[in-house]
């Protein structure tokens, strides 16, 4: 027989469709993760949802660049923080981003 179990997950934040156009609001909620990365911690941000739910828009933004998503805002924030601390510390920056779509990386 097949054994089934139930698994529950606690999500600290869920963004609804009414926050879709407010990229700045979404970034402000995760901005502290950028500071954590600069402080030396590993950071992972995971976007999950059905096709068309806004994951790419939230992470990357619009194609014209007028509504930047989390990734471009995070890049700017990282280098702003590094510039502000360049006299105190030296940094090495590396970024790894993947997209899993239809079981393809």
Secondary structure by P-SEA (a helix, b strand, c coil): cbbbbbbbbbbccccccccccaaaaaaaaaaaaaaaaaabbbbbbbbbbccccccccccccccccccccaaaaaaaaaaaaaaaacccccbbbbbbbbbbccccc
